[in-house]
Structure formats: structure tokens, C-alpha cells
Amino acid sequence: MSKLAVVPGSFDPITNGHLDIITRAAKVFDQVNVVIMNNSAKNSLFTVEERMTLIEKATANLPNVQVASSNGLMINYAESVGAVAVVRGLRAVTDFEYEMQITSMNRVLDEDIETFFIMTKNQYSFLSSSIVKEVAKYGGNISELVPKEVESALKKKFQQ
Ligand code: ADP
């Protein structure tokens, strides 16, 4: 049976840290479904469509990765696509408490879907979408931190 994992997040926008997690997940699972969760209170810079396009371009070399979006509960989405697992990235200890809370809640909602954590490469352990946006806003060099198409999309956003 083909094993599908969901990689949920805001991806506003996708960074090389996210991409590292997605690439690693795609080596372990048969199918990886990257889903943009559109129900958080966060103010986003990119629309869901823009974020989807950026992820599609960045993962074009990974044939078992699909991109989607959802407005509801992540665990309901995972059930609806028949996922066996949820994959999240871990950077530093600061991620741990938040992730533990979400994972425990998801387990109450559906104990059959397992959550897996993948540690990012050391070089991306400080990296977040927010810090990338902050640096890009003031014209800093982000070429090592995000895929090419994200770099140009950010430049365009902040020129407007
Ligand atoms: P969320 O709002 O759900 O935290 P994000 O888009 O910020 O969404 O992150 C999605 C997932 O990617 C989370 O599991 C987060 O921990 C992980 N992540 C974010 N940045 C990195 C990074 N630099 N390295 C590894 N994982 C990361």
C-alpha cells in the first residue's frame, strides 16, 4: 500500500528549510502532500495561490510531491487524503513546546495518524519565513535561504 504523508504549514513563503524537510520526507514516504493551511490568524504576505505556485516551482524536481491548500482542521485534511503521517520540521528547542501541544491535540482527534519530526540541516536551523521577509524588506541578500523563484517574488513584493 502506498504511504502518504502530509507536510502542513503556512509557507509564507517557502524557504530552503521547508524544502529540506519536504525533500527528506519525499525520500521516506511514497507520496508527500504539502498543504498550505489557510486558517491561522497570521497576516500573510503572499496569497494562497501565490504560495502554492512558489512551492510547485520549488518542488518541480520531486515527482512524488503534490501541493494543496485547506481552510479547515489539518487533521481532517490529512484524513480526507488518506494520509498515514504528518511530517513537521524541527529547528531549535523553541519549536518543541508548540509542536508537542499540536501533536498531542492531533492525537486526541485521530490517534491513527502518526506525527513525524525531521530535524533540519544545521545551516537552516535559524531560518524562518518571517526572518526572510524581514531581511528581504530591507534589501538584504537572501539567495542562500530561499529558492530562486521565492527570491524574485520577494523582491517584486517589496518593490511594489
Ligand atoms: P506553521 O505556521 O504551521 O508553523 P510554517 O510555514 O512556519 O508553518 O512551518 C511549517 C513547518 O516547517 C513547521 O513544521 C516548521 O517547524 C517547519 N519549518 C519552518 N522553518 C523551518 C526550517 N528552517 N527548517 C526546518 N523546518 C522548518
Backbone and ligand atoms as CSV (ligand in chain L), in Angstrom:
chain,resi,resn,atom,element,x,y,z
A,1,MET,N,N,0.833,-1.201,0.000
A,1,MET,CA,C,0.000,0.000,0.000
A,1,MET,C,C,0.872,1.257,0.000
A,2,SER,N,N,0.486,2.211,-0.818
A,2,SER,CA,C,1.253,3.444,-0.917
A,2,SER,C,C,1.055,4.329,0.321
A,3,LYS,N,N,2.161,4.790,0.887
A,3,LYS,CA,C,2.076,5.572,2.134
A,3,LYS,C,C,2.222,7.066,1.856
A,4,LEU,N,N,1.191,7.792,2.268
A,4,LEU,CA,C,1.163,9.227,2.010
A,4,LEU,C,C,1.363,10.028,3.298
A,5,ALA,N,N,2.220,11.041,3.210
A,5,ALA,CA,C,2.434,11.938,4.356
A,5,ALA,C,C,2.027,13.357,3.982
A,6,VAL,N,N,1.459,14.040,4.954
A,6,VAL,CA,C,1.088,15.432,4.762
A,6,VAL,C,C,2.151,16.308,5.439
A,7,VAL,N,N,2.602,17.352,4.748
A,7,VAL,CA,C,3.515,18.338,5.351
A,7,VAL,C,C,2.764,19.667,5.407
A,8,PRO,N,N,2.188,19.996,6.572
A,8,PRO,CA,C,1.377,21.211,6.665
A,8,PRO,C,C,2.180,22.427,7.108
A,9,GLY,N,N,1.702,23.608,6.740
A,9,GLY,CA,C,2.365,24.830,7.199
A,9,GLY,C,C,1.763,26.050,6.559
A,10,SER,N,N,2.326,27.205,6.909
A,10,SER,CA,C,1.857,28.453,6.302
A,10,SER,C,C,2.628,28.734,5.004
A,11,PHE,N,N,3.909,28.411,5.009
A,11,PHE,CA,C,4.766,28.558,3.819
A,11,PHE,C,C,4.637,29.950,3.209
A,12,ASP,N,N,4.810,30.968,4.029
A,12,ASP,CA,C,4.612,32.361,3.579
A,12,ASP,C,C,5.908,33.152,3.598
A,13,PRO,N,N,6.840,32.894,2.688
A,13,PRO,CA,C,6.840,31.890,1.630
A,13,PRO,C,C,7.685,30.678,2.022
A,14,ILE,N,N,7.732,29.694,1.130
A,14,ILE,CA,C,8.577,28.504,1.341
A,14,ILE,C,C,10.052,28.940,1.392
A,15,THR,N,N,10.805,28.349,2.339
A,15,THR,CA,C,12.242,28.641,2.461
A,15,THR,C,C,13.031,27.351,2.169
A,16,ASN,N,N,14.354,27.484,2.140
A,16,ASN,CA,C,15.183,26.291,1.942
A,16,ASN,C,C,15.055,25.325,3.126
A,17,GLY,N,N,14.683,25.850,4.306
A,17,GLY,CA,C,14.443,24.982,5.468
A,17,GLY,C,C,13.243,24.085,5.237
A,18,HIS,N,N,12.129,24.674,4.781
A,18,HIS,CA,C,10.946,23.874,4.438
A,18,HIS,C,C,11.299,22.841,3.361
A,19,LEU,N,N,12.032,23.337,2.353
A,19,LEU,CA,C,12.360,22.480,1.207
A,19,LEU,C,C,13.203,21.275,1.639
A,20,ASP,N,N,14.081,21.509,2.597
A,20,ASP,CA,C,14.912,20.432,3.151
A,20,ASP,C,C,14.019,19.351,3.791
A,21,ILE,N,N,13.023,19.789,4.559
A,21,ILE,CA,C,12.106,18.855,5.221
A,21,ILE,C,C,11.273,18.089,4.177
A,22,ILE,N,N,10.765,18.811,3.194
A,22,ILE,CA,C,9.932,18.193,2.145
A,22,ILE,C,C,10.741,17.161,1.360
A,23,THR,N,N,11.991,17.522,1.031
A,23,THR,CA,C,12.850,16.623,0.258
A,23,THR,C,C,13.146,15.348,1.047
A,24,ARG,N,N,13.427,15.503,2.338
A,24,ARG,CA,C,13.705,14.336,3.179
A,24,ARG,C,C,12.457,13.459,3.317
A,25,ALA,N,N,11.297,14.101,3.492
A,25,ALA,CA,C,10.042,13.346,3.625
A,25,ALA,C,C,9.753,12.572,2.334
A,26,ALA,N,N,10.082,13.189,1.200
A,26,ALA,CA,C,9.804,12.556,-0.092
A,26,ALA,C,C,10.674,11.318,-0.341
A,27,LYS,N,N,11.779,11.207,0.418
A,27,LYS,CA,C,12.644,10.023,0.290
A,27,LYS,C,C,12.094,8.872,1.115
A,28,VAL,N,N,11.342,9.190,2.158
A,28,VAL,CA,C,10.864,8.173,3.099
A,28,VAL,C,C,9.451,7.694,2.757
A,29,PHE,N,N,8.593,8.637,2.315
A,29,PHE,CA,C,7.202,8.287,2.023
A,29,PHE,C,C,6.999,8.166,0.510
A,30,ASP,N,N,5.981,7.363,0.120
A,30,ASP,CA,C,5.709,7.180,-1.312
A,30,ASP,C,C,5.186,8.471,-1.941
A,31,GLN,N,N,4.274,9.115,-1.201
A,31,GLN,CA,C,3.688,10.376,-1.678
A,31,GLN,C,C,3.774,11.408,-0.569
A,32,VAL,N,N,4.063,12.653,-0.951
A,32,VAL,CA,C,4.086,13.732,0.032
A,32,VAL,C,C,3.141,14.833,-0.444
A,33,ASN,N,N,2.231,15.196,0.442
A,33,ASN,CA,C,1.263,16.220,0.128
A,33,ASN,C,C,1.565,17.457,0.982
A,34,VAL,N,N,2.111,18.496,0.341
A,34,VAL,CA,C,2.411,19.735,1.058
A,34,VAL,C,C,1.124,20.556,1.080
A,35,VAL,N,N,0.631,20.868,2.278
A,35,VAL,CA,C,-0.646,21.580,2.328
A,35,VAL,C,C,-0.508,22.920,3.051
A,36,ILE,N,N,-0.955,23.954,2.364
A,36,ILE,CA,C,-0.944,25.300,2.950
A,36,ILE,C,C,-2.200,25.427,3.798
A,37,MET,N,N,-1.997,25.592,5.099
A,37,MET,CA,C,-3.137,25.730,5.995
A,37,MET,C,C,-3.502,27.208,6.048
A,38,ASN,N,N,-4.721,27.480,5.655
A,38,ASN,CA,C,-5.145,28.856,5.457
A,38,ASN,C,C,-6.087,29.338,6.555
A,39,ASN,N,N,-5.936,28.808,7.750
A,39,ASN,CA,C,-6.890,29.172,8.796
A,39,ASN,C,C,-6.224,29.825,10.005
A,40,SER,N,N,-4.956,30.182,9.841
A,40,SER,CA,C,-4.286,30.739,11.016
A,40,SER,C,C,-4.553,32.236,11.102
A,41,ALA,N,N,-4.271,32.786,12.260
A,41,ALA,CA,C,-4.523,34.202,12.489
A,41,ALA,C,C,-3.416,35.062,11.875
A,42,LYS,N,N,-2.386,34.382,11.331
A,42,LYS,CA,C,-1.243,35.122,10.795
A,42,LYS,C,C,-1.644,35.968,9.596
A,43,ASN,N,N,-1.103,37.178,9.526
A,43,ASN,CA,C,-1.283,38.001,8.332
A,43,ASN,C,C,-0.279,37.547,7.304
A,44,SER,N,N,-0.744,37.156,6.138
A,44,SER,CA,C,0.234,36.630,5.184
A,44,SER,C,C,0.627,37.671,4.144
A,45,LEU,N,N,1.860,37.536,3.683
A,45,LEU,CA,C,2.377,38.434,2.641
A,45,LEU,C,C,1.912,37.950,1.269
A,46,PHE,N,N,1.972,36.620,1.069
A,46,PHE,CA,C,1.589,36.035,-0.226
A,46,PHE,C,C,0.195,35.410,-0.128
A,47,THR,N,N,-0.568,35.483,-1.213
A,47,THR,CA,C,-1.880,34.821,-1.239
A,47,THR,C,C,-1.649,33.307,-1.264
A,48,VAL,N,N,-2.695,32.557,-0.987
A,48,VAL,CA,C,-2.575,31.098,-1.009
A,48,VAL,C,C,-2.135,30.631,-2.404
A,49,GLU,N,N,-2.723,31.239,-3.451
A,49,GLU,CA,C,-2.379,30.852,-4.828
A,49,GLU,C,C,-0.907,31.123,-5.106
A,50,GLU,N,N,-0.422,32.279,-4.674
A,50,GLU,CA,C,0.995,32.618,-4.888
A,50,GLU,C,C,1.890,31.627,-4.149
A,51,ARG,N,N,1.504,31.299,-2.908
A,51,ARG,CA,C,2.313,30.356,-2.117
A,51,ARG,C,C,2.328,28.976,-2.771
A,52,MET,N,N,1.161,28.572,-3.310
A,52,MET,CA,C,1.086,27.263,-3.971
A,52,MET,C,C,2.007,27.211,-5.179
A,53,THR,N,N,1.946,28.267,-5.999
A,53,THR,CA,C,2.780,28.315,-7.203
A,53,THR,C,C,4.262,28.258,-6.836
A,54,LEU,N,N,4.652,28.992,-5.784
A,54,LEU,CA,C,6.063,29.006,-5.378
A,54,LEU,C,C,6.504,27.613,-4.909
A,55,ILE,N,N,5.631,26.922,-4.178
A,55,ILE,CA,C,6.005,25.570,-3.711
A,55,ILE,C,C,6.077,24.616,-4.900
A,56,GLU,N,N,5.111,24.749,-5.827
A,56,GLU,CA,C,5.119,23.871,-7.007
A,56,GLU,C,C,6.410,24.029,-7.798
A,57,LYS,N,N,6.844,25.262,-7.973
A,57,LYS,CA,C,8.084,25.507,-8.725
A,57,LYS,C,C,9.286,24.941,-7.974
A,58,ALA,N,N,9.307,25.152,-6.650
A,58,ALA,CA,C,10.466,24.716,-5.855
A,58,ALA,C,C,10.555,23.193,-5.742
A,59,THR,N,N,9.425,22.507,-5.926
A,59,THR,CA,C,9.430,21.038,-5.767
A,59,THR,C,C,9.233,20.320,-7.108
A,60,ALA,N,N,9.382,21.074,-8.206
A,60,ALA,CA,C,9.132,20.504,-9.538
A,60,ALA,C,C,10.005,19.284,-9.825
A,61,ASN,N,N,11.168,19.200,-9.167
A,61,ASN,CA,C,12.091,18.073,-9.378
A,61,ASN,C,C,11.739,16.863,-8.504
A,62,LEU,N,N,10.697,16.962,-7.715
A,62,LEU,CA,C,10.310,15.866,-6.820
A,62,LEU,C,C,8.965,15.304,-7.288
A,63,PRO,N,N,8.979,14.233,-8.088
A,63,PRO,CA,C,7.747,13.757,-8.716
A,63,PRO,C,C,6.680,13.245,-7.741
A,64,ASN,N,N,7.065,12.861,-6.527
A,64,ASN,CA,C,6.057,12.339,-5.585
A,64,ASN,C,C,5.547,13.398,-4.609
A,65,VAL,N,N,5.781,14.673,-4.952
A,65,VAL,CA,C,5.290,15.762,-4.092
A,65,VAL,C,C,4.151,16.513,-4.784
A,66,GLN,N,N,3.022,16.632,-4.087
A,66,GLN,CA,C,1.899,17.431,-4.581
A,66,GLN,C,C,1.649,18.597,-3.622
A,67,VAL,N,N,1.019,19.646,-4.142
A,67,VAL,CA,C,0.746,20.827,-3.322
A,67,VAL,C,C,-0.757,21.087,-3.284
A,68,ALA,N,N,-1.253,21.438,-2.093
A,68,ALA,CA,C,-2.685,21.709,-1.939
A,68,ALA,C,C,-2.870,22.799,-0.889
A,69,SER,N,N,-4.127,23.195,-0.680
A,69,SER,CA,C,-4.411,24.131,0.414
A,69,SER,C,C,-5.692,23.687,1.110
A,70,SER,N,N,-5.845,24.128,2.353
A,70,SER,CA,C,-7.037,23.750,3.108
A,70,SER,C,C,-7.399,24.844,4.100
A,71,ASN,N,N,-8.695,25.005,4.325
A,71,ASN,CA,C,-9.181,26.026,5.263
A,71,ASN,C,C,-9.566,25.440,6.608
A,72,GLY,N,N,-9.641,24.145,6.687
A,72,GLY,CA,C,-10.194,23.521,7.897
A,72,GLY,C,C,-9.152,23.082,8.892
A,73,LEU,N,N,-9.463,22.026,9.601
A,73,LEU,CA,C,-8.537,21.449,10.571
A,73,LEU,C,C,-7.546,20.585,9.816
A,74,MET,N,N,-6.278,20.709,10.180
A,74,MET,CA,C,-5.247,19.958,9.478
A,74,MET,C,C,-5.514,18.454,9.515
A,75,ILE,N,N,-5.918,17.954,10.689
A,75,ILE,CA,C,-6.083,16.507,10.831
A,75,ILE,C,C,-7.243,15.994,9.958
A,76,ASN,N,N,-8.279,16.830,9.794
A,76,ASN,CA,C,-9.388,16.450,8.902
A,76,ASN,C,C,-8.902,16.377,7.457
A,77,TYR,N,N,-8.036,17.322,7.110
A,77,TYR,CA,C,-7.472,17.295,5.756
A,77,TYR,C,C,-6.653,16.013,5.566
A,78,ALA,N,N,-5.822,15.706,6.562
A,78,ALA,CA,C,-4.969,14.510,6.463
A,78,ALA,C,C,-5.829,13.249,6.307
A,79,GLU,N,N,-6.917,13.187,7.038
A,79,GLU,CA,C,-7.836,12.034,6.916
A,79,GLU,C,C,-8.440,11.986,5.516
A,80,SER,N,N,-8.838,13.160,5.008
A,80,SER,CA,C,-9.542,13.194,3.723
A,80,SER,C,C,-8.668,12.722,2.563
A,81,VAL,N,N,-7.346,12.861,2.692
A,81,VAL,CA,C,-6.467,12.396,1.604
A,81,VAL,C,C,-5.874,11.021,1.909
A,82,GLY,N,N,-6.260,10.431,3.017
A,82,GLY,CA,C,-5.784,9.084,3.361
A,82,GLY,C,C,-4.340,9.052,3.831
A,83,ALA,N,N,-3.899,10.134,4.500
A,83,ALA,CA,C,-2.502,10.178,4.969
A,83,ALA,C,C,-2.290,9.227,6.148
A,84,VAL,N,N,-1.109,8.608,6.199
A,84,VAL,CA,C,-0.752,7.792,7.363
A,84,VAL,C,C,0.081,8.614,8.352
A,85,ALA,N,N,0.612,9.748,7.861
A,85,ALA,CA,C,1.520,10.518,8.710
A,85,ALA,C,C,1.460,12.009,8.421
A,86,VAL,N,N,1.839,12.764,9.450
A,86,VAL,CA,C,2.046,14.203,9.325
A,86,VAL,C,C,3.530,14.421,9.580
A,87,VAL,N,N,4.181,15.206,8.744
A,87,VAL,CA,C,5.607,15.478,8.960
A,87,VAL,C,C,5.781,16.959,9.279
A,88,ARG,N,N,6.518,17.237,10.345
A,88,ARG,CA,C,6.824,18.617,10.728
A,88,ARG,C,C,8.333,18.769,10.846
A,89,GLY,N,N,8.807,19.979,10.650
A,89,GLY,CA,C,10.237,20.232,10.789
A,89,GLY,C,C,10.552,20.732,12.183
A,90,LEU,N,N,11.722,20.390,12.682
A,90,LEU,CA,C,12.165,20.904,13.975
A,90,LEU,C,C,13.452,21.682,13.781
A,91,ARG,N,N,13.455,22.889,14.321
A,91,ARG,CA,C,14.671,23.685,14.249
A,91,ARG,C,C,15.378,23.618,15.593
A,92,ALA,N,N,15.002,24.480,16.495
A,92,ALA,CA,C,15.664,24.502,17.809
A,92,ALA,C,C,14.673,24.048,18.872
A,93,VAL,N,N,15.124,24.020,20.122
A,93,VAL,CA,C,14.233,23.625,21.216
A,93,VAL,C,C,12.986,24.506,21.294
A,94,THR,N,N,13.118,25.730,20.793
A,94,THR,CA,C,11.976,26.654,20.847
A,94,THR,C,C,10.771,26.111,20.074
A,95,ASP,N,N,10.994,25.283,19.060
A,95,ASP,CA,C,9.883,24.683,18.310
A,95,ASP,C,C,9.180,23.602,19.123
A,96,PHE,N,N,9.891,23.034,20.099
A,96,PHE,CA,C,9.437,21.795,20.721
A,96,PHE,C,C,8.103,21.909,21.447
A,97,GLU,N,N,7.965,22.955,22.264
A,97,GLU,CA,C,6.773,23.063,23.094
A,97,GLU,C,C,5.508,23.226,22.245
A,98,TYR,N,N,5.604,24.089,21.259
A,98,TYR,CA,C,4.480,24.332,20.351
A,98,TYR,C,C,4.109,23.049,19.601
A,99,GLU,N,N,5.127,22.372,19.091
A,99,GLU,CA,C,4.883,21.152,18.315
A,99,GLU,C,C,4.298,20.042,19.189
A,100,MET,N,N,4.745,19.993,20.451
A,100,MET,CA,C,4.245,18.955,21.346
A,100,MET,C,C,2.757,19.164,21.616
A,101,GLN,N,N,2.371,20.411,21.761
A,101,GLN,CA,C,0.971,20.732,22.018
A,101,GLN,C,C,0.088,20.348,20.815
A,102,ILE,N,N,0.527,20.750,19.631
A,102,ILE,CA,C,-0.241,20.450,18.410
A,102,ILE,C,C,-0.336,18.935,18.195
A,103,THR,N,N,0.811,18.265,18.372
A,103,THR,CA,C,0.837,16.816,18.126
A,103,THR,C,C,-0.082,16.086,19.095
A,104,SER,N,N,-0.063,16.513,20.363
A,104,SER,CA,C,-0.910,15.865,21.355
A,104,SER,C,C,-2.380,16.076,21.015
A,105,MET,N,N,-2.727,17.275,20.591
A,105,MET,CA,C,-4.117,17.550,20.208
A,105,MET,C,C,-4.515,16.727,18.987
A,106,ASN,N,N,-3.625,16.668,18.007
A,106,ASN,CA,C,-3.942,15.887,16.804
A,106,ASN,C,C,-4.137,14.413,17.130
A,107,ARG,N,N,-3.416,13.944,18.126
A,107,ARG,CA,C,-3.527,12.549,18.521
A,107,ARG,C,C,-4.877,12.274,19.204
A,108,VAL,N,N,-5.373,13.299,19.912
A,108,VAL,CA,C,-6.711,13.170,20.508
A,108,VAL,C,C,-7.755,13.102,19.386
A,109,LEU,N,N,-7.533,13.898,18.348
A,109,LEU,CA,C,-8.507,13.961,17.247
A,109,LEU,C,C,-8.456,12.723,16.359
A,110,ASP,N,N,-7.264,12.184,16.162
A,110,ASP,CA,C,-7.121,10.964,15.343
A,110,ASP,C,C,-5.837,10.242,15.743
A,111,GLU,N,N,-5.992,9.170,16.506
A,111,GLU,CA,C,-4.780,8.517,17.022
A,111,GLU,C,C,-4.103,7.600,15.999
A,112,ASP,N,N,-4.720,7.453,14.829
A,112,ASP,CA,C,-4.121,6.578,13.820
A,112,ASP,C,C,-3.127,7.301,12.922
A,113,ILE,N,N,-3.198,8.627,12.910
A,113,ILE,CA,C,-2.246,9.373,12.067
A,113,ILE,C,C,-1.049,9.760,12.925
A,114,GLU,N,N,0.110,9.268,12.522
A,114,GLU,CA,C,1.344,9.453,13.309
A,114,GLU,C,C,2.036,10.756,12.893
A,115,THR,N,N,2.568,11.487,13.859
A,115,THR,CA,C,3.351,12.691,13.518
A,115,THR,C,C,4.839,12.375,13.583
A,116,PHE,N,N,5.541,12.728,12.531
A,116,PHE,CA,C,6.991,12.529,12.467
A,116,PHE,C,C,7.677,13.889,12.435
A,117,PHE,N,N,8.824,13.975,13.117
A,117,PHE,CA,C,9.604,15.214,13.098
A,117,PHE,C,C,10.919,14.964,12.392
A,118,ILE,N,N,11.253,15.872,11.515
A,118,ILE,CA,C,12.543,15.777,10.836
A,118,ILE,C,C,13.352,17.007,11.230
A,119,MET,N,N,14.590,16.755,11.665
A,119,MET,CA,C,15.450,17.876,12.025
A,119,MET,C,C,16.047,18.468,10.765
A,120,THR,N,N,16.018,19.770,10.721
A,120,THR,CA,C,16.547,20.454,9.551
A,120,THR,C,C,18.082,20.411,9.547
A,121,LYS,N,N,18.651,20.686,8.398
A,121,LYS,CA,C,20.114,20.852,8.312
A,121,LYS,C,C,20.519,21.991,9.237
A,122,ASN,N,N,21.683,21.865,9.881
A,122,ASN,CA,C,22.148,22.899,10.817
A,122,ASN,C,C,22.118,24.298,10.203
A,123,GLN,N,N,22.481,24.367,8.949
A,123,GLN,CA,C,22.585,25.683,8.308
A,123,GLN,C,C,21.230,26.394,8.171
A,124,TYR,N,N,20.124,25.649,8.373
A,124,TYR,CA,C,18.803,26.267,8.273
A,124,TYR,C,C,18.108,26.371,9.624
A,125,SER,N,N,18.826,26.072,10.693
A,125,SER,CA,C,18.159,25.986,11.994
A,125,SER,C,C,17.689,27.349,12.526
A,126,PHE,N,N,18.196,28.421,11.966
A,126,PHE,CA,C,17.778,29.769,12.397
A,126,PHE,C,C,16.729,30.337,11.451
A,127,LEU,N,N,16.433,29.611,10.384
A,127,LEU,CA,C,15.674,30.169,9.264
A,127,LEU,C,C,14.165,30.062,9.452
A,128,SER,N,N,13.471,31.160,9.207
A,128,SER,CA,C,12.008,31.138,9.236
A,128,SER,C,C,11.504,32.047,8.123
A,129,SER,N,N,10.258,31.847,7.723
A,129,SER,CA,C,9.672,32.723,6.700
A,129,SER,C,C,9.699,34.169,7.180
A,130,SER,N,N,9.428,34.376,8.464
A,130,SER,CA,C,9.375,35.754,8.982
A,130,SER,C,C,10.714,36.460,8.863
A,131,ILE,N,N,11.806,35.756,9.223
A,131,ILE,CA,C,13.119,36.415,9.190
A,131,ILE,C,C,13.531,36.701,7.747
A,132,VAL,N,N,13.157,35.802,6.843
A,132,VAL,CA,C,13.468,36.003,5.429
A,132,VAL,C,C,12.732,37.241,4.899
A,133,LYS,N,N,11.471,37.387,5.307
A,133,LYS,CA,C,10.685,38.546,4.858
A,133,LYS,C,C,11.286,39.848,5.391
A,134,GLU,N,N,11.731,39.781,6.631
A,134,GLU,CA,C,12.321,40.960,7.272
A,134,GLU,C,C,13.596,41.389,6.530
A,135,VAL,N,N,14.450,40.414,6.226
A,135,VAL,CA,C,15.708,40.724,5.537
A,135,VAL,C,C,15.420,41.223,4.118
A,136,ALA,N,N,14.483,40.560,3.434
A,136,ALA,CA,C,14.160,40.939,2.052
A,136,ALA,C,C,13.581,42.354,1.993
A,137,LYS,N,N,12.788,42.691,2.986
A,137,LYS,CA,C,12.143,44.002,3.037
A,137,LYS,C,C,13.163,45.133,3.011
A,138,TYR,N,N,14.317,44.895,3.657
A,138,TYR,CA,C,15.344,45.936,3.712
A,138,TYR,C,C,16.483,45.684,2.729
A,139,GLY,N,N,16.200,44.845,1.729
A,139,GLY,CA,C,17.132,44.665,0.630
A,139,GLY,C,C,18.322,43.759,0.910
A,140,GLY,N,N,18.281,42.961,1.983
A,140,GLY,CA,C,19.386,42.052,2.289
A,140,GLY,C,C,19.441,40.865,1.328
A,141,ASN,N,N,20.586,40.214,1.291
A,141,ASN,CA,C,20.782,39.086,0.375
A,141,ASN,C,C,20.195,37.795,0.966
A,142,ILE,N,N,19.199,37.230,0.274
A,142,ILE,CA,C,18.545,36.016,0.786
A,142,ILE,C,C,18.742,34.830,-0.157
A,143,SER,N,N,19.710,34.974,-1.096
A,143,SER,CA,C,19.847,33.954,-2.135
A,143,SER,C,C,20.200,32.557,-1.603
A,144,GLU,N,N,20.848,32.497,-0.434
A,144,GLU,CA,C,21.211,31.185,0.128
A,144,GLU,C,C,20.062,30.585,0.954
A,145,LEU,N,N,19.033,31.377,1.176
A,145,LEU,CA,C,17.994,30.987,2.142
A,145,LEU,C,C,16.683,30.529,1.540
A,146,VAL,N,N,16.443,30.915,0.301
A,146,VAL,CA,C,15.163,30.565,-0.348
A,146,VAL,C,C,15.410,30.112,-1.786
A,147,PRO,N,N,14.448,29.366,-2.357
A,147,PRO,CA,C,14.576,29.006,-3.770
A,147,PRO,C,C,14.575,30.271,-4.644
A,148,LYS,N,N,15.183,30.162,-5.832
A,148,LYS,CA,C,15.324,31.304,-6.766
A,148,LYS,C,C,14.022,32.059,-6.994
A,149,GLU,N,N,12.949,31.279,-7.260
A,149,GLU,CA,C,11.668,31.926,-7.602
A,149,GLU,C,C,11.080,32.695,-6.414
A,150,VAL,N,N,11.420,32.247,-5.194
A,150,VAL,CA,C,10.946,32.950,-3.992
A,150,VAL,C,C,11.722,34.257,-3.844
A,151,GLU,N,N,13.008,34.199,-4.151
A,151,GLU,CA,C,13.839,35.405,-4.077
A,151,GLU,C,C,13.264,36.490,-4.996
A,152,SER,N,N,12.939,36.116,-6.250
A,152,SER,CA,C,12.394,37.132,-7.156
A,152,SER,C,C,11.004,37.578,-6.728
A,153,ALA,N,N,10.189,36.656,-6.222
A,153,ALA,CA,C,8.838,37.028,-5.786
A,153,ALA,C,C,8.902,38.024,-4.624
A,154,LEU,N,N,9.864,37.815,-3.717
A,154,LEU,CA,C,10.003,38.724,-2.565
A,154,LEU,C,C,10.479,40.103,-3.030
A,155,LYS,N,N,11.421,40.099,-3.971
A,155,LYS,CA,C,11.921,41.376,-4.498
A,155,LYS,C,C,10.767,42.171,-5.087
A,156,LYS,N,N,9.944,41.465,-5.857
A,156,LYS,CA,C,8.797,42.104,-6.526
A,156,LYS,C,C,7.820,42.672,-5.502
A,157,LYS,N,N,7.500,41.877,-4.489
A,157,LYS,CA,C,6.556,42.319,-3.434
A,157,LYS,C,C,7.019,43.611,-2.791
A,158,PHE,N,N,8.315,43.655,-2.461
A,158,PHE,CA,C,8.793,44.804,-1.695
A,158,PHE,C,C,9.120,46.011,-2.571
A,159,GLN,N,N,9.111,45.810,-3.910
A,159,GLN,CA,C,9.267,46.964,-4.815
A,159,GLN,C,C,7.948,47.693,-4.948
A,160,GLN,N,N,6.850,46.921,-4.776
A,160,GLN,CA,C,5.504,47.494,-5.007
A,160,GLN,C,C,5.162,48.547,-3.965
L,1,ADP,P1,P,3.384,26.938,10.812
L,1,ADP,O1,O,2.649,28.232,10.788
L,1,ADP,O2,O,2.488,25.744,10.783
L,1,ADP,O3,O,4.477,26.834,11.845
L,1,ADP,P2,P,5.454,27.270,8.853
L,1,ADP,O4,O,5.265,27.507,7.404
L,1,ADP,O5,O,6.091,28.353,9.648
L,1,ADP,O6,O,4.032,26.912,9.388
L,1,ADP,O7,O,6.244,25.916,9.081
L,1,ADP,C1,C,5.791,24.703,8.570
L,1,ADP,C2,C,6.681,23.597,9.092
L,1,ADP,O8,O,8.013,23.777,8.641
L,1,ADP,C3,C,6.774,23.523,10.600
L,1,ADP,O9,O,6.885,22.176,10.968
L,1,ADP,C4,C,8.032,24.257,10.913
L,1,ADP,O10,O,8.598,23.819,12.136
L,1,ADP,C5,C,8.876,23.821,9.748
L,1,ADP,N1,N,9.956,24.756,9.455
L,1,ADP,C6,C,9.901,26.083,9.276
L,1,ADP,N2,N,11.115,26.593,9.020
L,1,ADP,C7,C,11.962,25.550,9.037
L,1,ADP,C8,C,13.378,25.401,8.885
L,1,ADP,N3,N,14.181,26.438,8.669
L,1,ADP,N4,N,13.885,24.159,8.986
L,1,ADP,C9,C,13.085,23.120,9.239
L,1,ADP,N5,N,11.779,23.176,9.413
L,1,ADP,C10,C,11.213,24.361,9.320
